[in-house]
Amino acid sequence: MPCCDECISQRHSKCIGISSLASVVEKTNIEKSKDYVGKDINFILNFLDKLAHNKSENIQRGEKQYQNIKASISEIRVEINKHLDNLEKKICKEADTVWGQEKSKLTDFIKEIEEQKKRLNEMQDDLRTVQKHTSKLQSFLGLHQIEQQVHQCQRYVDEQNETVREVDIKLKQNDEIQILRKVQSLTSLGEVKVDETEITLRKEASFDREGQVELQYQPNINNMTMTIETKIQINVKDFTMISDMICLLDGRIIVVESGGISILTSDGKLRNNYLLIMNPGMSH
């Protein structure tokens, strides 16, 4: 076991198998050690380069995925807007057609009213000329003719009172449009999640090192005895004649005397005394 000279002299002077570190280093092949350390550095650098390259590729792939998410959402919006634009054009064209037809009917009706008013105004003019320059018979016949025309206008007015109608243009929404109303209640188009996948980076096999120091032969050890020496201060004046002493595993000490047994603590202080009484028939 290599060890520095100071430790050998201070702590391991009695130890067996301890070699001087300086003498061991003299036998070491420094060039081979440098070569192995250099190979270890290159191995670590190579692995770190692979790790950094993997993360860089991950960033590039994530950037493309991020752009694809934005593009897909924009594409969905374009399709929805395009479809809504087509529906808007369709309903507006239908509204133009329906309103054009109804407007034409109303315009024609106004023209009819203007024609009836024109006729009535002419009747008023004719009515003023009756009896001015004509005979009574001619006046009667002219008045009768005007009266017949007034009756025709009256029938037209009576018919309109029964059949007159007003026109309102309204939009009856399709039941499916409720789907669009539900779109307004959407709080999100989805959720962006991170999908983590564990991959294994191949590591190049590290180099096996050869021993740089020749190991000394170590014999097999079958039995070993260890002696631990500890100094404990005991006041021997407390005892008359000590015949034996025993150290327990917990550090207590048993002192055997001719007349009894004393138990000491691990630091040598008296703890208990026990008196031994021998029966007369017993032998030592």
Phi and psi in degrees as GROMACS dihedral restraints (atoms count N, CA, C in turn):
[ dihedral_restraints ]
;  ai    aj    ak    al  type     phi  dphi    fc
    3     4     5     6     1   -69.9    20    10
    4     5     6     7     1   142.6    20    10
    6     7     8     9     1  -156.2    20    10
    7     8     9    10     1   151.9    20    10
    9    10    11    12     1   -71.5    20    10
   10    11    12    13     1   156.8    20    10
   12    13    14    15     1   -62.3    20    10
   13    14    15    16     1   -37.6    20    10
   15    16    17    18     1   -64.6    20    10
   16    17    18    19     1   -43.3    20    10
   18    19    20    21     1   -67.8    20    10
   19    20    21    22     1   -35.5    20    10
   21    22    23    24     1   -62.8    20    10
   22    23    24    25     1   -43.5    20    10
   24    25    26    27     1   -72.7    20    10
   25    26    27    28     1   -33.0    20    10
   27    28    29    30     1   -91.6    20    10
   28    29    30    31     1   -35.1    20    10
   30    31    32    33     1  -122.3    20    10
   31    32    33    34     1   -22.9    20    10
   33    34    35    36     1  -125.8    20    10
   34    35    36    37     1    34.2    20    10
   36    37    38    39     1   -66.9    20    10
   37    38    39    40     1   -29.6    20    10
   39    40    41    42     1   -99.0    20    10
   40    41    42    43     1    -0.6    20    10
   42    43    44    45     1   -77.3    20    10
   43    44    45    46     1   148.5    20    10
   45    46    47    48     1  -102.8    20    10
   46    47    48    49     1   141.6    20    10
   48    49    50    51     1    85.7    20    10
   49    50    51    52     1    11.7    20    10
   51    52    53    54     1   -90.9    20    10
   52    53    54    55     1   128.0    20    10
   54    55    56    57     1  -111.7    20    10
   55    56    57    58     1   153.7    20    10
   57    58    59    60     1   -71.9    20    10
   58    59    60    61     1   131.8    20    10
   60    61    62    63     1   -63.1    20    10
   61    62    63    64     1   -37.0    20    10
   63    64    65    66     1   -63.9    20    10
   64    65    66    67     1   -41.2    20    10
   66    67    68    69     1   -69.1    20    10
   67    68    69    70     1   -34.5    20    10
   69    70    71    72     1   -67.9    20    10
   70    71    72    73     1   -41.6    20    10
   72    73    74    75     1   -62.9    20    10
   73    74    75    76     1   -35.1    20    10
   75    76    77    78     1   -60.6    20    10
   76    77    78    79     1   -30.2    20    10
   78    79    80    81     1   -88.1    20    10
   79    80    81    82     1    -3.4    20    10
   81    82    83    84     1   -82.2    20    10
   82    83    84    85     1   139.6    20    10
   84    85    86    87     1   -86.7    20    10
   85    86    87    88     1    97.3    20    10
   87    88    89    90     1   -65.4    20    10
   88    89    90    91     1   -38.2    20    10
   90    91    92    93     1   -62.9    20    10
   91    92    93    94     1   -41.5    20    10
   93    94    95    96     1   -65.7    20    10
   94    95    96    97     1   -39.0    20    10
   96    97    98    99     1   -62.2    20    10
   97    98    99   100     1   -42.8    20    10
   99   100   101   102     1   -62.3    20    10
  100   101   102   103     1   -39.4    20    10
  102   103   104   105     1   -63.8    20    10
  103   104   105   106     1   -43.8    20    10
  105   106   107   108     1   -66.0    20    10
  106   107   108   109     1   -41.2    20    10
  108   109   110   111     1   -63.8    20    10
  109   110   111   112     1   -40.3    20    10
  111   112   113   114     1   -63.1    20    10
  112   113   114   115     1   -40.4    20    10
  114   115   116   117     1   -65.4    20    10
  115   116   117   118     1   -37.2    20    10
  117   118   119   120     1   -63.3    20    10
  118   119   120   121     1   -41.8    20    10
  120   121   122   123     1   -62.5    20    10
  121   122   123   124     1   -45.1    20    10
  123   124   125   126     1   -63.3    20    10
  124   125   126   127     1   -38.1    20    10
  126   127   128   129     1   -62.7    20    10
  127   128   129   130     1   -43.8    20    10
  129   130   131   132     1   -66.9    20    10
  130   131   132   133     1   -43.0    20    10
  132   133   134   135     1   -61.2    20    10
  133   134   135   136     1   -41.2    20    10
  135   136   137   138     1   -62.2    20    10
  136   137   138   139     1   -42.7    20    10
  138   139   140   141     1   -66.6    20    10
  139   140   141   142     1   -41.3    20    10
  141   142   143   144     1   -64.9    20    10
  142   143   144   145     1   -36.3    20    10
  144   145   146   147     1   -62.7    20    10
  145   146   147   148     1   -42.8    20    10
  147   148   149   150     1   -62.1    20    10
  148   149   150   151     1   -41.6    20    10
  150   151   152   153     1   -64.5    20    10
  151   152   153   154     1   -44.9    20    10
  153   154   155   156     1   -65.4    20    10
  154   155   156   157     1   -39.3    20    10
  156   157   158   159     1   -63.3    20    10
  157   158   159   160     1   -40.3    20    10
  159   160   161   162     1   -61.7    20    10
  160   161   162   163     1   -42.3    20    10
  162   163   164   165     1   -68.5    20    10
  163   164   165   166     1   -35.5    20    10
  165   166   167   168     1   -65.2    20    10
  166   167   168   169     1   -42.8    20    10
  168   169   170   171     1   -63.2    20    10
  169   170   171   172     1   -37.0    20    10
  171   172   173   174     1   -62.8    20    10
  172   173   174   175     1   -39.7    20    10
  174   175   176   177     1   -64.4    20    10
  175   176   177   178     1   -44.4    20    10
  177   178   179   180     1   -63.2    20    10
  178   179   180   181     1   -42.5    20    10
  180   181   182   183     1   -66.1    20    10
  181   182   183   184     1   -40.8    20    10
  183   184   185   186     1   -64.7    20    10
  184   185   186   187     1   -36.7    20    10
  186   187   188   189     1   -63.6    20    10
  187   188   189   190     1   -41.6    20    10
  189   190   191   192     1   -64.8    20    10
  190   191   192   193     1   -42.1    20    10
  192   193   194   195     1   -63.6    20    10
  193   194   195   196     1   -38.8    20    10
  195   196   197   198     1   -62.5    20    10
  196   197   198   199     1   -44.9    20    10
  198   199   200   201     1   -65.6    20    10
  199   200   201   202     1   -36.2    20    10
  201   202   203   204     1   -65.3    20    10
  202   203   204   205     1   -37.1    20    10
  204   205   206   207     1   -63.0    20    10
  205   206   207   208     1   -46.6    20    10
  207   208   209   210     1   -62.4    20    10
  208   209   210   211     1   -41.4    20    10
  210   211   212   213     1   -66.8    20    10
  211   212   213   214     1   -39.3    20    10
  213   214   215   216     1   -65.3    20    10
  214   215   216   217     1   -40.3    20    10
  216   217   218   219     1   -65.8    20    10
  217   218   219   220     1   -42.9    20    10
  219   220   221   222     1   -62.9    20    10
  220   221   222   223     1   -39.2    20    10
  222   223   224   225     1   -64.2    20    10
  223   224   225   226     1   -40.1    20    10
  225   226   227   228     1   -62.3    20    10
  226   227   228   229     1   -44.2    20    10
  228   229   230   231     1   -62.8    20    10
  229   230   231   232     1   -41.2    20    10
  231   232   233   234     1   -61.8    20    10
  232   233   234   235     1   -43.6    20    10
  234   235   236   237     1   -64.5    20    10
  235   236   237   238     1   -42.3    20    10
  237   238   239   240     1   -64.4    20    10
  238   239   240   241     1   -46.7    20    10
  240   241   242   243     1   -62.7    20    10
  241   242   243   244     1   -38.7    20    10
  243   244   245   246     1   -63.9    20    10
  244   245   246   247     1   -43.0    20    10
  246   247   248   249     1   -65.9    20    10
  247   248   249   250     1   -41.1    20    10
  249   250   251   252     1   -65.8    20    10
  250   251   252   253     1   -36.9    20    10
  252   253   254   255     1   -62.8    20    10
  253   254   255   256     1   -41.7    20    10
  255   256   257   258     1   -64.8    20    10
  256   257   258   259     1   -41.6    20    10
  258   259   260   261     1   -64.3    20    10
  259   260   261   262     1   -38.5    20    10
  261   262   263   264     1   -64.4    20    10
  262   263   264   265     1   -44.4    20    10
  264   265   266   267     1   -62.4    20    10
  265   266   267   268     1   -39.6    20    10
  267   268   269   270     1   -65.2    20    10
  268   269   270   271     1   -46.9    20    10
  270   271   272   273     1   -70.6    20    10
  271   272   273   274     1   -33.9    20    10
  273   274   275   276     1   -67.3    20    10
  274   275   276   277     1   -39.1    20    10
  276   277   278   279     1   -63.9    20    10
  277   278   279   280     1   -41.1    20    10
  279   280   281   282     1   -65.4    20    10
  280   281   282   283     1   -40.1    20    10
  282   283   284   285     1   -64.6    20    10
  283   284   285   286     1   -39.2    20    10
  285   286   287   288     1   -61.3    20    10
  286   287   288   289     1   -42.4    20    10
  288   289   290   291     1   -66.5    20    10
  289   290   291   292     1   -48.0    20    10
  291   292   293   294     1   -64.4    20    10
  292   293   294   295     1   -46.8    20    10
  294   295   296   297     1   -66.6    20    10
  295   296   297   298     1   -35.1    20    10
  297   298   299   300     1   -60.8    20    10
  298   299   300   301     1   -43.1    20    10
  300   301   302   303     1   -65.1    20    10
  301   302   303   304     1   -46.2    20    10
  303   304   305   306     1   -68.1    20    10
  304   305   306   307     1   -39.0    20    10
  306   307   308   309     1   -63.5    20    10
  307   308   309   310     1   -38.8    20    10
  309   310   311   312     1   -63.3    20    10
  310   311   312   313     1   -40.1    20    10
  312   313   314   315     1   -64.3    20    10
  313   314   315   316     1   -44.1    20    10
  315   316   317   318     1   -65.2    20    10
  316   317   318   319     1   -38.8    20    10
  318   319   320   321     1   -64.8    20    10
  319   320   321   322     1   -42.6    20    10
  321   322   323   324     1   -62.9    20    10
  322   323   324   325     1   -37.8    20    10
  324   325   326   327     1   -65.4    20    10
  325   326   327   328     1   -40.7    20    10
  327   328   329   330     1   -62.5    20    10
  328   329   330   331     1   -38.9    20    10
  330   331   332   333     1   -62.0    20    10
  331   332   333   334     1   -41.3    20    10
  333   334   335   336     1   -60.9    20    10
  334   335   336   337     1   -41.3    20    10
  336   337   338   339     1   -63.4    20    10
  337   338   339   340     1   -41.7    20    10
  339   340   341   342     1   -63.4    20    10
  340   341   342   343     1   -37.3    20    10
  342   343   344   345     1   -64.2    20    10
  343   344   345   346     1   -41.8    20    10
  345   346   347   348     1   -65.7    20    10
  346   347   348   349     1   -38.5    20    10
  348   349   350   351     1   -65.7    20    10
  349   350   351   352     1   -39.3    20    10
  351   352   353   354     1   -62.1    20    10
  352   353   354   355     1   -43.0    20    10
  354   355   356   357     1   -63.9    20    10
  355   356   357   358     1   -42.5    20    10
  357   358   359   360     1   -64.2    20    10
  358   359   360   361     1   -38.3    20    10
  360   361   362   363     1   -64.8    20    10
  361   362   363   364     1   -39.3    20    10
  363   364   365   366     1   -64.8    20    10
  364   365   366   367     1   -37.3    20    10
  366   367   368   369     1   -64.1    20    10
  367   368   369   370     1   -37.1    20    10
  369   370   371   372     1   -64.1    20    10
  370   371   372   373     1   -40.1    20    10
  372   373   374   375     1   -65.2    20    10
  373   374   375   376     1   -42.7    20    10
  375   376   377   378     1   -65.6    20    10
  376   377   378   379     1   -35.9    20    10
  378   379   380   381     1   -64.7    20    10
  379   380   381   382     1   -31.3    20    10
  381   382   383   384     1   -72.6    20    10
  382   383   384   385     1   -25.4    20    10
  384   385   386   387     1   -86.7    20    10
  385   386   387   388     1    -7.9    20    10
  387   388   389   390     1   -67.9    20    10
  388   389   390   391     1   136.5    20    10
  390   391   392   393     1    73.3    20    10
  391   392   393   394     1     6.6    20    10
  393   394   395   396     1   -83.4    20    10
  394   395   396   397     1   -48.9    20    10
  396   397   398   399     1  -130.5    20    10
  397   398   399   400     1    20.2    20    10
  399   400   401   402     1  -125.3    20    10
  400   401   402   403     1   166.2    20    10
  402   403   404   405     1   -76.2    20    10
  403   404   405   406     1   173.2    20    10
  405   406   407   408     1   -66.8    20    10
  406   407   408   409     1   -35.6    20    10
  408   409   410   411     1   -66.6    20    10
  409   410   411   412     1   -44.4    20    10
  411   412   413   414     1   -64.8    20    10
  412   413   414   415     1   -35.6    20    10
  414   415   416   417     1   -66.2    20    10
  415   416   417   418     1   -39.7    20    10
  417   418   419   420     1   -64.1    20    10
  418   419   420   421     1   -46.8    20    10
  420   421   422   423     1   -64.1    20    10
  421   422   423   424     1   -40.4    20    10
  423   424   425   426     1   -66.0    20    10
  424   425   426   427     1   -40.5    20    10
  426   427   428   429     1   -65.5    20    10
  427   428   429   430     1   -36.7    20    10
  429   430   431   432     1   -66.0    20    10
  430   431   432   433     1   -39.0    20    10
  432   433   434   435     1   -65.8    20    10
  433   434   435   436     1   -42.0    20    10
  435   436   437   438     1   -64.8    20    10
  436   437   438   439     1   -38.1    20    10
  438   439   440   441     1   -63.5    20    10
  439   440   441   442     1   -39.0    20    10
  441   442   443   444     1   -63.9    20    10
  442   443   444   445     1   -40.6    20    10
  444   445   446   447     1   -66.0    20    10
  445   446   447   448     1   -37.2    20    10
  447   448   449   450     1   -65.4    20    10
  448   449   450   451     1   -38.9    20    10
  450   451   452   453     1   -62.2    20    10
  451   452   453   454     1   -37.4    20    10
  453   454   455   456     1   -63.2    20    10
  454   455   456   457     1   -43.5    20    10
  456   457   458   459     1   -65.4    20    10
  457   458   459   460     1   -35.8    20    10
  459   460   461   462     1   -65.4    20    10
  460   461   462   463     1   -39.8    20    10
  462   463   464   465     1   -64.5    20    10
  463   464   465   466     1   -37.8    20    10
  465   466   467   468     1   -62.7    20    10
  466   467   468   469     1   -43.7    20    10
  468   469   470   471     1   -65.6    20    10
  469   470   471   472     1   -41.2    20    10
  471   472   473   474     1   -63.0    20    10
  472   473   474   475     1   -38.0    20    10
  474   475   476   477     1   -65.4    20    10
  475   476   477   478     1   -39.3    20    10
  477   478   479   480     1   -69.3    20    10
  478   479   480   481     1   -32.5    20    10
  480   481   482   483     1   -63.3    20    10
  481   482   483   484     1   -29.2    20    10
  483   484   485   486     1   -88.4    20    10
  484   485   486   487     1   -30.1    20    10
  486   487   488   489     1  -113.3    20    10
  487   488   489   490     1     0.4    20    10
  489   490   491   492     1   -62.0    20    10
  490   491   492   493     1   142.2    20    10
  492   493   494   495     1  -145.4    20    10
  493   494   495   496     1   153.4    20    10
  495   496   497   498     1  -107.4    20    10
  496   497   498   499     1   151.0    20    10
  498   499   500   501     1  -117.1    20    10
  499   500   501   502     1   127.8    20    10
  501   502   503   504     1  -122.4    20    10
  502   503   504   505     1   134.9    20    10
  504   505   506   507     1   -99.2    20    10
  505   506   507   508     1   118.8    20    10
  507   508   509   510     1  -130.5    20    10
  508   509   510   511     1   160.2    20    10
  510   511   512   513     1  -108.1    20    10
  511   512   513   514     1   119.1    20    10
  513   514   515   516     1   -92.6    20    10
  514   515   516   517     1   109.2    20    10
  516   517   518   519     1   -71.5    20    10
  517   518   519   520     1   143.3    20    10
  519   520   521   522     1   -72.0    20    10
  520   521   522   523     1   144.9    20    10
  522   523   524   525     1   -59.7    20    10
  523   524   525   526     1   -29.9    20    10
  525   526   527   528     1   -69.2    20    10
  526   527   528   529     1   -14.5    20    10
  528   529   530   531     1   -67.6    20    10
  529   530   531   532     1   -16.0    20    10
  531   532   533   534     1   -61.7    20    10
  532   533   534   535     1   -24.8    20    10
  534   535   536   537     1   -61.9    20    10
  535   536   537   538     1   -40.3    20    10
  537   538   539   540     1   -66.4    20    10
  538   539   540   541     1   -34.0    20    10
  540   541   542   543     1   -66.5    20    10
  541   542   543   544     1   -33.5    20    10
  543   544   545   546     1   -68.1    20    10
  544   545   546   547     1   -27.9    20    10
  546   547   548   549     1   -61.3    20    10
  547   548   549   550     1   -34.1    20    10
  549   550   551   552     1   -66.1    20    10
  550   551   552   553     1   -24.4    20    10
  552   553   554   555     1   -87.7    20    10
  553   554   555   556     1    -3.5    20    10
  555   556   557   558     1   -67.5    20    10
  556   557   558   559     1   133.3    20    10
  558   559   560   561     1   -98.3    20    10
  559   560   561   562     1   -15.5    20    10
  561   562   563   564     1  -161.1    20    10
  562   563   564   565     1   148.7    20    10
  564   565   566   567     1   -87.6    20    10
  565   566   567   568     1    -4.5    20    10
  567   568   569   570     1   161.0    20    10
  568   569   570   571     1  -165.5    20    10
  570   571   572   573     1  -136.8    20    10
  571   572   573   574     1   129.0    20    10
  573   574   575   576     1   -87.5    20    10
  574   575   576   577     1   119.6    20    10
  576   577   578   579     1  -117.4    20    10
  577   578   579   580     1   157.8    20    10
  579   580   581   582     1  -105.0    20    10
  580   581   582   583     1   120.4    20    10
  582   583   584   585     1  -103.4    20    10
  583   584   585   586     1   107.3    20    10
  585   586   587   588     1   -92.6    20    10
  586   587   588   589     1   134.9    20    10
  588   589   590   591     1  -128.7    20    10
  589   590   591   592     1   128.2    20    10
  591   592   593   594     1   -83.9    20    10
  592   593   594   595     1   129.6    20    10
  594   595   596   597     1  -121.3    20    10
  595   596   597   598     1   156.9    20    10
  597   598   599   600     1  -109.8    20    10
  598   599   600   601     1   119.4    20    10
  600   601   602   603     1   -85.5    20    10
  601   602   603   604     1   130.6    20    10
  603   604   605   606     1   -72.7    20    10
  604   605   606   607     1   128.2    20    10
  606   607   608   609     1  -103.6    20    10
  607   608   609   610     1   133.6    20    10
  609   610   611   612     1   -70.4    20    10
  610   611   612   613     1   143.4    20    10
  612   613   614   615     1   -63.0    20    10
  613   614   615   616     1   131.4    20    10
  615   616   617   618     1   -73.2    20    10
  616   617   618   619     1   161.0    20    10
  618   619   620   621     1   -84.2    20    10
  619   620   621   622     1   135.8    20    10
  621   622   623   624     1   -76.4    20    10
  622   623   624   625     1   132.0    20    10
  624   625   626   627     1   -91.8    20    10
  625   626   627   628     1   142.6    20    10
  627   628   629   630     1   -89.1    20    10
  628   629   630   631     1   151.8    20    10
  630   631   632   633     1   -64.5    20    10
  631   632   633   634     1   131.4    20    10
  633   634   635   636     1   -93.9    20    10
  634   635   636   637     1   -13.9    20    10
  636   637   638   639     1  -126.5    20    10
  637   638   639   640     1   131.5    20    10
  639   640   641   642     1   -71.1    20    10
  640   641   642   643     1   123.9    20    10
  642   643   644   645     1   -80.4    20    10
  643   644   645   646     1   138.7    20    10
  645   646   647   648     1   -77.0    20    10
  646   647   648   649     1   153.0    20    10
  648   649   650   651     1   -66.9    20    10
  649   650   651   652     1   128.5    20    10
  651   652   653   654     1  -112.3    20    10
  652   653   654   655     1   113.2    20    10
  654   655   656   657     1   -70.7    20    10
  655   656   657   658     1   156.5    20    10
  657   658   659   660     1   -69.0    20    10
  658   659   660   661     1   137.5    20    10
  660   661   662   663     1  -107.5    20    10
  661   662   663   664     1   115.7    20    10
  663   664   665   666     1   -95.5    20    10
  664   665   666   667     1   -42.3    20    10
  666   667   668   669     1  -128.1    20    10
  667   668   669   670     1   142.2    20    10
  669   670   671   672     1  -139.5    20    10
  670   671   672   673     1   134.7    20    10
  672   673   674   675     1  -121.0    20    10
  673   674   675   676     1   127.1    20    10
  675   676   677   678     1  -116.2    20    10
  676   677   678   679     1   129.3    20    10
  678   679   680   681     1  -112.4    20    10
  679   680   681   682     1   118.7    20    10
  681   682   683   684     1  -105.3    20    10
  682   683   684   685     1   120.2    20    10
  684   685   686   687     1  -102.3    20    10
  685   686   687   688     1   127.3    20    10
  687   688   689   690     1  -135.0    20    10
  688   689   690   691     1   130.8    20    10
  690   691   692   693     1   -91.5    20    10
  691   692   693   694     1   125.0    20    10
  693   694   695   696     1  -124.9    20    10
  694   695   696   697     1   128.8    20    10
  696   697   698   699     1   -80.1    20    10
  697   698   699   700     1   118.3    20    10
  699   700   701   702     1  -123.2    20    10
  700   701   702   703     1   132.6    20    10
  702   703   704   705     1   -81.5    20    10
  703   704   705   706     1    99.5    20    10
  705   706   707   708     1   -69.6    20    10
  706   707   708   709     1   -14.1    20    10
  708   709   710   711     1   -67.1    20    10
  709   710   711   712     1   -18.2    20    10
  711   712   713   714     1   -77.0    20    10
  712   713   714   715     1    -7.3    20    10
  714   715   716   717     1  -123.8    20    10
  715   716   717   718     1   146.8    20    10
  717   718   719   720     1   -87.7    20    10
  718   719   720   721     1   -55.4    20    10
  720   721   722   723     1  -146.7    20    10
  721   722   723   724     1   107.9    20    10
  723   724   725   726     1   -86.8    20    10
  724   725   726   727     1   123.7    20    10
  726   727   728   729     1  -102.0    20    10
  727   728   729   730     1   -23.7    20    10
  729   730   731   732     1  -163.2    20    10
  730   731   732   733     1   157.3    20    10
  732   733   734   735     1  -139.7    20    10
  733   734   735   736     1   137.6    20    10
  735   736   737   738     1  -128.7    20    10
  736   737   738   739     1   134.7    20    10
  738   739   740   741     1  -104.8    20    10
  739   740   741   742     1   120.5    20    10
  741   742   743   744     1   -81.6    20    10
  742   743   744   745     1   167.9    20    10
  744   745   746   747     1   -65.8    20    10
  745   746   747   748     1   -30.1    20    10
  747   748   749   750     1   -84.0    20    10
  748   749   750   751     1     4.3    20    10
  750   751   752   753     1    98.1    20    10
  751   752   753   754     1   -13.1    20    10
  753   754   755   756     1   -69.4    20    10
  754   755   756   757     1   156.3    20    10
  756   757   758   759     1  -123.8    20    10
  757   758   759   760     1   131.1    20    10
  759   760   761   762     1  -102.3    20    10
  760   761   762   763     1   122.7    20    10
  762   763   764   765     1  -107.6    20    10
  763   764   765   766     1   122.0    20    10
  765   766   767   768     1  -102.7    20    10
  766   767   768   769     1   125.8    20    10
  768   769   770   771     1  -119.1    20    10
  769   770   771   772     1   175.5    20    10
  771   772   773   774     1   -68.2    20    10
  772   773   774   775     1   -27.8    20    10
  774   775   776   777     1  -108.6    20    10
  775   776   777   778     1     1.0    20    10
  777   778   779   780     1   173.8    20    10
  778   779   780   781     1  -171.3    20    10
  780   781   782   783     1  -129.4    20    10
  781   782   783   784     1   136.8    20    10
  783   784   785   786     1  -120.4    20    10
  784   785   786   787     1   142.9    20    10
  786   787   788   789     1  -115.6    20    10
  787   788   789   790     1   126.0    20    10
  789   790   791   792     1  -109.0    20    10
  790   791   792   793     1   153.9    20    10
  792   793   794   795     1   -75.9    20    10
  793   794   795   796     1   174.7    20    10
  795   796   797   798     1   -65.4    20    10
  796   797   798   799     1   -19.7    20    10
  798   799   800   801     1   -99.4    20    10
  799   800   801   802     1    12.9    20    10
  801   802   803   804     1    88.7    20    10
  802   803   804   805     1    10.3    20    10
  804   805   806   807     1   -91.7    20    10
  805   806   807   808     1   143.9    20    10
  807   808   809   810     1   -68.5    20    10
  808   809   810   811     1   133.1    20    10
  810   811   812   813     1  -115.5    20    10
  811   812   813   814     1   -50.2    20    10
  813   814   815   816     1  -142.2    20    10
  814   815   816   817     1   152.5    20    10
  816   817   818   819     1  -123.7    20    10
  817   818   819   820     1   136.8    20    10
  819   820   821   822     1  -127.5    20    10
  820   821   822   823     1   125.6    20    10
  822   823   824   825     1   -90.6    20    10
  823   824   825   826     1   133.0    20    10
  825   826   827   828     1   -98.9    20    10
  826   827   828   829     1   125.3    20    10
  828   829   830   831     1  -114.0    20    10
  829   830   831   832     1   121.5    20    10
  831   832   833   834     1   -96.9    20    10
  832   833   834   835     1   135.7    20    10
  834   835   836   837     1   -73.3    20    10
  835   836   837   838     1   147.0    20    10
  837   838   839   840     1   -61.8    20    10
  838   839   840   841     1   -28.7    20    10
  840   841   842   843     1   -83.8    20    10
  841   842   843   844     1    -6.9    20    10
  843   844   845   846     1   -90.3    20    10
  844   845   846   847     1   144.4    20    10
  846   847   848   849     1  -103.2    20    10
  847   848   849   850     1   161.2    20    10
